[in-house]
Amino acid sequence: EYTNVGGVVTVTNAGIYEVTYRTQFETNGISGGTRSTFSGQVELNEVQVPGSRSSCYIREQASSLVGPGCGKTVFVTAAASDNIRVTFSRTVGTSVGQTKTGESSVTIKRLR
C-alpha cells in the first residue's frame, strides 16, 4: 500500500522494497554534437540510495531516433511513511535532453 503524489511514493508499511527503474533519454532533435552524461537514481526521503545511480552517454544530434537509456534494481529498507522517488538529471556536459515520452518505468514491490 502506498500513495503517489507528484512522483513521490509514500509507503504505508515498513519493509524491504525492490525498486526498479529504467528510462531512455533524447536530445529532442537538437544538433550540435555536444556530449553529456545523464543519470537516474533512487532516493529515500530525498537522499540518494547508495548504489542506485545508473548513467548513460548521449550526444546531441538532429535525429531523435537514438535513445540511450539507463536503469537499475535496488533494495530499499523503508519505514512506514518514508518517501521513495526516482530522479533523472544531466550529470556531465551541457546537452539539452529529456526523458523520452513513453519510455520510462518505475516498479516498486514490497518484499517483506
N, C-alpha and C positions, 0 to 999 in steps of 0.2 A: 504494500500500500504506500502511496506517495501522492504528493501534489506537484504540479508542474506550472510554474508561473514565470513567464518571461525567459524560458530556457533554463531555469534553475529548478532542479528536482529536490524536494524536501522529503526525506524518507520518514515514514511513520514509526518504523520499528528498528531498534538497534540490530546490527548483524554484520555479516560479511557480504559484500556486494561485488558481483562481477560486472565491470563496466567496459563495454566495447564501443569504440567509435571508429569511423572511417569517413573520409571526405576526399573530394577532388577539388583542385583549385584551377582557376583560369585567369588569364590577363584580359579577358573580355575584348579581344581584338586589337589591343594596344600594341603597336610595333615599336621597335627601338632597340631591342636586344638586351635590355637591362636584365641582369641575372640576380635572383634573390632566393632566399630560403623561407618557406612558410612552414609553420608548425601547429600541431594540436596538442592539447594536454588536458588531463582530468584535474579538476580542483575540488577539494573538500573544504567547505567553509572558506572559500576564496584563497586557499593555499594549495600550490601545486602538489599533487600526489607524487612522491618520488618514483621515478621510473616510468611515468605516464606520458612523457613527451615523445612525439614522433614527428619527423621532419621530411620535407621533400624540396627538391630543387625545381625552380620554374624560370623560364626565360620569356620575356615579352616578345610576342610575335603576332603578326596580323591574323593568323588563323587561331580560332579558339578550339580547334579540334583536339589539341594536345592538352590533356588534363592530368598532370601528375597528382598523385594522391598520397595520403598518409593515414595510418590507423594503428590501433593498439588495443590490447585487452589487459586490464589491470584488476587487481582485487583490492577493495577498499573496506576497511573496518570503520563502520559509521555508528554513531549513537542516534537514538530517536531525535528527530527534528534537525539533524545535520543536513546541510545543503551540498548537493553534488552537481557539478556542471562541467561541460566541455567547452574550452575556448580555443579559438584559432587566431593566429596573428602572423605577420611578417616578422621574422626574427633577424634576418640579414638582408641587406640590399635596399633598393628603392623602387622595385617594381610595384605597379599598382595591380593588385589582384583581389580576387574574391573567391568564396566557395562557389562551386558550380551548382546551379539550380538542379534540384532533384537527385544530387549525387552525394548526399551526406546521410549518415545514420548514426544513432546512438541507441545502445541497448543496455539496460540496467536490470540485473537479476539479483534477487536476494537469495543467497545460498544457504544461510543459516543464521 
